[in-house]
Amino acid sequence: MENYTNPGGKLFITIFVYVFYILLLSFLVAMFINRYQYVYVNIDAIKRMDIIKLKNSNSYDPIYGGVTITFFPISVIVLPFMIPVVAFESERLNDFILKLQYALMMFVYSLMAMVIALPVLPLLYIKAIINAIYIFLNNKRQDYKG
């Protein structure tokens, strides 16, 4: 500070020290705290994703993987395909069965969505009619000539 005899230089150094030490370091500490909070809030989800990745990487076999990584209700349906997969030991057959499982799973979920949505459609129609009647009865607009 003694080397700066010009008041503008002393002001510059003072502002620089203030901005760097107080604002920038505070900002850096805030970034670390924010990142720690984000990780702490999502620690369960991160742990579950790591477990799923580990399970999939350990249990997946290039020849028998389509049978070993099945979802419970689908595994019962795909059980007859296990014999050809084990007998032929084909990677392409395994890939086909894995894709078949996903297609079957999407079909089952779509079917479940339609089954759930069909009873709701008449209720939505009835609700629209009741709303129209309510608006018609409670509409207080003035009648204009013409």
N, C-alpha and C positions, 0 to 999 in steps of 0.2 A: 504494500500500500504506500510505502514511503517513496517508491520510485515514481509514482504517479503524482506529479505536481499539478497537473491540469485538473480542475474540478470536474470536467466532463469525463475524464478517465476514471476518477474515483467513483463517480456516479455509475458509469458503465460497469465497473467491477462489482459494485454493491448490488446493482440490479441483477447481474449475471449470477452472483453467489446466491442471491435470494431465489431467483427462478430455479436454478439448478438444485440447490440443496433442499429447498422447501417444496417446490411444486413438482419437480421431476421425480425426486426420490419418493415423495408421497404418492405420486401416480404409479410408480413401479410397485410400491408396497400394496397399493389398492388392487393392482392387476393380479398380484400373487394371491391376495386374500380372496378375490372374486373367483379365481380358478380353483382354489382349494374348496370354496363353498360349492361350486358347481360339481366338483368331483364327489364331495361329501354327500350332496343331495342325491346324486345318481349312482352311488356306490353299489346299491343292490342290483340295479339294472345292469351295470357293468359286470358285476360278479356273475349274474345269470347268463349274460351273453358269452362270457369267457367259459363257463361250464358247458354251454351248448356247443361252442366251437371245439372245445377239447373232446367232448363226447363224439361229435361228428368226425373229427379227425382221427380219433382212436378206433372207433368202431367201423369206419368205412373201409371196406376192402374192395379193390377194383373189380374183383370177380364176383364176390358174394354181397356187395354193399347194398344192392337194391332190395335184398331180402332182409338184411340186418337192420337197415334204417327205415323201418316201416312205422306208420302211425297206428295206434292200437286198433281202432275199428277197421281200418283198411288192411292191417296185417292178417286178419282172419280171412278177408276176401282174397288176398293175394297169396295165401298159403299154398294153394295148388300149384302156383308158379314156382315154388321153391324147388320142387323136384327137377324140372328142366334146368334151372339155373345151376344147381349143384351138379347135375349129371353132365351138362355140356361145358361148364366152366368158361362161359363166353362173356367177355366184357361188354360186347354189343347187346347181348340178351339182358345182361344186368342193367345197362343203361336204358333199354327199352322198358323194362319192368319198373324202374325208378320213375320214368316219365309217365308210365301208365298209372302209377300210384298218385302222382300229382294231378293228373287229369281226372282220376276218379275222386280225389279229394275236392277238387274244384266243382265237379258235378254234384257231389253230395252237399257241399255248402250252398251252391246255387239252388238246389232243390229245397233245402231247409229255409232259405230266404223266401222262396216263392210260397212255401207252405205257411210261413209266418205272415207274409204280406197279403195273401188272399183274403183272410177274414177282416183285415183292416180296411180294404178298399170300400166295401159298402158303408162302413162306419164313417169314412171320410166324405162319401157322397151325401149321407144323411146329415152330417155336420154342415156341409155347404148349403143344403136346402134350409136347415134351421137358421143359419146365419142370414140367408137371403130373406126369410120370413121376418126375422127380428129387425133387420134394417128397413124392410118395407113398413112394418108397424110403427117403428120409432123414428122414422124420417120426418123432420120438422121443417122441410123446405117450403117456401111459399109457392103458391101457384101463380104463374104469370100468364097473362093473356097472350095468346099467339104462341 
